[in-house]
Structure formats: C-alpha cells, structure tokens
Amino acid sequence: MSTVEPDVIFDPPHPVVQILRMLWRDKFAFGAAIFLVLVIFCAIFGPMLFEDIATKQNLRGRNAPPFDFSRNWLYWLGADALGRPLLARIMVAAQNTMLVASGAVVTSMVIGTSLGLIAGYTSKLTSQVIMRLADVIMSFPSLLLAVIVLYMLPPSVLNLVIVLAITRLPIYLRTSRAETLEIRERMFVQAATVMGASSGRIVFRHILPVILPTMVTIATLDFALVVLVESSLSFLGIGIQPPEITWGLMVSQGRSYLTSAWWLSFWPGLVIILTTLSLNLLSNWMRTALDPVQRWRLEIAGKKNG
C-alpha cells in the first residue's frame, strides 16, 4: 500500500520582510537607510528632549572646541558663539529641515502626479493647458523664483513649503503624464475601458498603482535636492529665521568664525552632505527594488553573499 506524501507549501515572506532582505543585500543602501532613520528620529524627538539645552546660552563655553569628552556628551561636537551645544542644536534643527523638505516633496508629488494623470488621460485641450502651466514654472530658475517670492513674503515654514512645492511640480507632472500616455495603451487598461469602467476608476485603480513606484523613487531623489535648496535659502538669510534653527542657518551663523572655530559650520554642513548622500543611495536602491524587471539583480546579489 503506497502512501502519498502531502505537498509542502512554502508561504512567501511578508512584503516588509522581503524589502528588508533586499535592503540588507545592498550594504550602502542599508547604511543610508539606518542614517535616515536616525535623522527622522532626531526630527521627531529632538525638540522634545533637547530644545531647552539647544537654546540655553552659556557664554563661558562660547566656541568650545569639539572632542572634549570630559564634558557632557551633548558638547562633544563643540559649542557655538553663545555656548550652546552643537550636537543638541543639530538634532533640534533636524525637525525644521525635514519638515520643510517632506512637506514640499509630498505636496508637489501629490499635486503634480494628479495633474499629470489628468493631462495624460483626458482631452488634448486639458493636457495642453496643464503642460503650459508646467512650462511657465520651468521657465524660471527654481532657486531664483524661491528667492524672489520669499523676499516678498515673511519667512516661515509654510511659505517655504509652498514655494519649494511649486518649483518642484513640473518634474512630477511631466513624468506622470508621460507614464500615463504609455500605460493607457496597454491591454489591461483597454480591457477595463471595454468593460465599462469609469475614467476615475481606470486612472486610480489601474494606472496610478503602476506609476506610483516611479513617483516614489523620484520623490526620494528630489528630497535630497529640496534639503539642499532649503539649506541654501537659510544660508542666504531668506529662509527660516532665528530663534528657529535649521542646518543651513547653522552653517550661515558659523561662517564668521571659520578661521577660529571651524566646527560651527563643519558639523551641520557634514550632516547636510550625509543626508543628501543617503537619500541618493536609497533612491538608487529603490529604482532597482521597485522595478520587477531589475529586481533580480538584488536577488542574485543576495544569493552570492549567502
């Protein structure tokens, strides 16, 4: 009497576990993700934990040098011209910098992608009107437009978010429109149209999920550019003003002491560099991980490392 062994069923790993495995296979992207998680942690909890210390003046410790491990660990990166610990100020400043960048990127991505979907799927007249709007915005250099607008408006987080979001709209609008024009001709969209699906259902249930990975990858890369632009505006003195803190403002405040206290500008500048570098590395990984055609590269790399 023969026995039949039951089939062995292998459950696929949870999507989060699968993403973490792919991230681990790219060590540079994994390190970038760890650094960005640390920055986000500082942006969320930094002001709650260290805002009083970051704003309290101590004139006896003004321009204190870094690496003095006999003092409180918050002074290990040195102190500024008013004796305030740089490490605490960098952690507190992360909130404003990340708030401006994330607000601008999310706003521009949502509005730009929506307009691009409309321009790519609706009538030619509507598409032409929307694209001319993008051309008008692109005709002005983004940094120059931000400088002009912020010179007329009072500097605040909300105004910075609005100005930076407007300058970043065209990249999402043009990309989503191009993707929509290509996807609308595919068989599954044509089938949904024949079955009587509404335009809204086709756009948001069939086209948007396909172009969303591309938009997220662009947003990650664009986040780094917005951080640089915000830091540049704060450095020029037309961004967020004291007593608020941003990394760019810290670099600006330390430039008068470059010959005597280089650490005032060096540490916040280094954080800006590491943040933008991490975002670029992570966006490069996402471009491969979110593309089913290219994902096999990470899987092969994982097998070789294993």
C-alpha positions in Angstrom: 0.0 0.0 0.0 1.6 3.2 -1.1 1.5 6.4 0.8 1.3 9.8 -0.8 3.3 12.5 1.0 1.5 15.8 1.4 2.6 18.7 -0.7 4.9 21.0 1.1 3.5 24.6 0.9 6.0 27.4 1.2 4.5 30.6 2.3 6.0 33.7 0.7 7.7 36.0 3.1 5.9 39.1 4.3 6.4 42.1 1.9 8.1 44.0 4.7 10.5 41.1 5.4 11.2 40.8 1.7 12.0 44.5 1.4 14.3 44.4 4.5 16.1 41.4 3.0 16.7 43.2 -0.3 17.8 46.3 1.6 20.3 44.2 3.6 21.8 42.8 0.3 22.9 46.4 -0.7 25.1 47.4 2.2 25.4 51.0 1.0 21.6 51.4 0.8 21.2 49.7 4.2 23.7 52.1 5.8 21.9 55.0 4.2 18.6 53.8 5.5 19.9 53.5 9.0 21.3 57.1 8.9 18.0 58.4 7.6 16.1 56.6 10.3 18.4 58.3 12.8 17.7 61.7 11.3 13.9 61.1 11.4 14.2 60.0 15.0 16.0 63.3 15.8 13.5 65.3 13.8 10.6 63.7 15.8 12.1 63.6 19.3 15.0 66.1 19.2 12.9 69.2 20.1 11.1 67.4 22.9 14.2 66.2 24.5 16.9 68.8 23.8 15.2 72.1 22.9 15.9 73.7 26.2 19.5 72.7 26.2 19.9 73.7 22.5 18.7 77.3 23.2 20.2 77.9 26.6 23.2 80.3 26.4 26.5 79.6 28.3 28.9 82.5 27.5 31.7 80.8 29.5 31.7 78.0 27.0 31.4 80.0 23.8 33.1 78.4 20.8 34.2 75.5 22.9 36.2 73.0 20.8 34.9 69.6 19.9 36.1 66.2 21.2 36.2 67.4 24.8 35.0 64.1 26.3 35.3 65.4 29.9 32.1 67.5 29.3 28.5 66.4 28.8 28.1 64.3 25.7 26.0 67.0 24.0 29.1 69.1 23.9 31.3 66.5 22.2 30.9 68.4 18.8 31.7 71.7 20.5 29.6 74.8 21.2 28.6 77.8 19.2 29.3 81.5 19.7 26.8 81.6 22.6 27.9 78.5 24.3 25.1 76.3 23.0 25.9 72.6 22.3 26.2 71.9 18.6 25.1 68.3 18.8 21.8 69.3 20.5 21.2 72.1 18.1 21.8 69.8 15.1 19.3 67.3 16.5 16.7 70.0 17.1 17.3 71.7 13.7 16.6 68.3 12.0 12.8 68.9 12.6 12.6 72.2 10.7 14.8 70.9 7.9 12.9 67.6 7.5 9.5 69.3 7.9 10.2 71.8 5.1 11.6 69.1 2.8 9.0 66.5 3.4 6.1 69.0 3.2 7.4 70.4 -0.1 8.1 66.9 -1.7 4.8 65.4 -0.6 2.8 68.4 -1.7 4.5 68.6 -5.1 4.3 64.9 -5.7 0.5 64.7 -4.9 -0.4 67.7 -6.9 2.0 67.1 -9.8 1.1 63.4 -10.1 -2.6 64.2 -10.1 -2.3 66.9 -12.7 -0.1 64.5 -14.8 -2.7 61.8 -14.6 -5.4 64.3 -15.8 -3.2 65.6 -18.6 -2.3 62.1 -19.8 -5.8 60.6 -19.8 -8.2 63.4 -20.6 -8.7 65.6 -23.6 -6.0 67.2 -25.6 -7.1 70.7 -24.7 -6.9 70.0 -20.9 -3.5 68.4 -21.4 -2.2 71.5 -23.3 -3.4 73.9 -20.6 -1.7 71.8 -17.8 1.5 71.4 -19.7 1.7 75.1 -20.5 1.4 75.7 -16.7 4.4 73.4 -16.2 6.3 75.2 -18.9 5.7 78.6 -17.2 7.0 77.2 -13.9 10.1 75.7 -15.6 10.9 78.9 -17.4 12.1 80.4 -14.0 15.2 79.0 -12.3 13.8 77.3 -9.2 16.3 78.9 -6.7 15.8 82.4 -8.2 12.0 82.0 -8.1 12.2 81.0 -4.4 14.5 83.9 -3.6 12.1 86.4 -5.3 9.0 85.0 -3.6 10.5 84.7 -0.1 11.9 88.2 -0.4 8.3 89.5 -0.7 6.7 87.1 1.8 7.5 86.7 5.5 9.9 83.8 6.1 8.1 80.8 7.7 7.9 77.0 7.4 4.6 77.2 5.5 5.8 79.8 3.0 9.0 77.7 2.3 6.9 74.6 1.8 4.6 76.4 -0.7 7.4 78.0 -2.7 9.5 74.8 -2.9 6.5 72.7 -3.8 5.6 75.0 -6.7 9.1 74.9 -8.0 9.2 71.0 -7.9 5.8 70.5 -9.5 6.9 70.1 -13.2 9.1 67.1 -12.7 6.2 65.1 -11.2 3.7 66.5 -13.7 5.7 65.7 -16.8 6.8 62.3 -15.6 3.4 61.1 -14.6 1.9 62.4 -17.9 4.5 60.5 -19.9 3.9 57.3 -17.9 0.1 57.7 -18.3 0.3 58.2 -22.0 2.2 54.9 -22.3 0.2 52.9 -19.8 -3.3 53.9 -21.2 -2.5 52.0 -24.4 -1.8 48.7 -22.6 -4.1 45.7 -22.8 -5.4 45.7 -19.2 -6.4 49.4 -19.5 -8.2 48.7 -22.8 -10.0 45.8 -21.2 -11.2 47.9 -18.3 -12.4 50.5 -20.8 -14.4 47.9 -22.8 -15.9 46.5 -19.6 -17.3 50.0 -18.9 -15.1 51.1 -16.1 -15.2 54.9 -15.4 -12.3 57.2 -16.1 -11.7 57.8 -12.4 -11.6 54.0 -11.7 -9.2 53.4 -14.6 -6.9 56.2 -13.5 -6.8 55.5 -9.8 -7.2 51.7 -9.8 -5.2 50.7 -12.9 -2.8 53.5 -13.9 -1.8 55.1 -10.6 -0.5 51.8 -9.0 1.7 51.3 -12.0 3.4 54.7 -12.0 3.5 55.1 -8.2 6.9 53.3 -7.7 8.4 55.7 -10.2 7.0 58.7 -8.4 8.2 57.4 -5.0 11.7 56.9 -6.5 11.7 60.5 -7.9 10.4 61.9 -4.6 13.3 60.2 -2.7 15.8 61.7 -5.1 14.0 65.1 -5.1 14.0 65.1 -1.3 17.8 65.5 -1.3 17.6 68.4 -3.7 14.9 70.2 -1.6 17.1 69.8 1.5 20.0 71.5 -0.4 17.7 74.3 -1.6 16.2 74.9 1.8 19.7 75.0 3.3 20.8 77.4 0.6 17.9 79.7 1.3 18.5 79.6 5.1 22.2 80.3 4.4 21.3 83.3 2.3 19.2 84.6 5.2 15.8 84.4 3.5 14.7 81.1 4.9 13.7 80.3 8.4 14.9 83.0 10.8 16.2 82.8 14.4 15.3 81.8 17.0 14.2 78.8 14.9 17.1 76.5 13.8 17.9 74.8 10.5 21.1 73.2 9.3 21.6 75.8 6.7 21.1 78.6 9.2 23.7 77.0 11.5 26.2 76.9 8.6 25.4 80.6 7.9 25.9 81.6 11.6 29.2 79.8 11.8 30.8 81.3 8.6 32.1 84.3 10.6 34.2 82.0 12.7 35.6 79.7 10.0 39.2 80.7 10.8 38.9 80.4 14.6 36.0 77.9 15.2 35.6 75.8 12.0 33.3 73.3 13.8 30.4 75.8 13.9 29.8 75.3 10.2 31.5 72.0 9.6 29.2 69.7 11.6 25.9 71.0 10.3 27.4 71.0 6.8 28.5 67.4 7.2 25.0 66.4 8.3 23.6 68.0 5.1 26.1 66.2 3.0 25.4 62.8 4.7 21.7 63.3 4.4 21.7 64.1 0.7 24.2 61.3 0.0 22.0 58.8 1.9 18.9 59.9 0.0 20.7 59.4 -3.3 21.9 55.9 -2.3 18.5 54.9 -1.2 16.8 56.2 -4.3 19.2 54.3 -6.4 18.3 51.1 -4.5 14.6 51.8 -4.8 14.9 52.2 -8.5 16.1 48.6 -8.7 14.0 47.2 -5.9 10.7 48.6 -7.1 11.2 47.6 -10.7 10.2 43.9 -11.3 12.5 43.8 -14.4 15.6 44.8 -12.4 14.8 43.3 -9.0 16.6 40.0 -9.9 19.9 41.9 -9.5 19.3 42.2 -5.8 18.2 38.6 -5.5 21.3 37.3 -7.3 23.5 39.6 -5.1 21.8 38.1 -2.1 22.5 34.5 -3.2 26.1 35.3 -3.9 26.5 36.8 -0.5 24.8 33.9 1.1 
